[in-house]
Amino acid sequence: MSNSGAGNSKNGPAGLVSFATLYDDFRVVDGVLFAFKEVNLVRGAKIAETVLTKVEVAKPLPVDAFAP
């Protein structure tokens, strides 16, 4: 697992609680780098994991796509 991620701490009724999100499995899709795996931690314990199987980059819209 990559150490790329973000974390913070919040003080709540149970005391100081740390949150972190780790990103892994980076791939380039249409020239843009995406993390295909994200793991969410609370107090160091994994509470969620998201794994992408496919990423599609939106194609440019025509100039008049939002014209009234």
Buried (B, 14 or more C-beta within 10 A) or exposed (E): EEEEBEEEEEEEEEEEEEBBBBBBEEEEEEEEEBBBBBBBBEEEEEEEEEEEEEEEEEEEEEEEEEEE
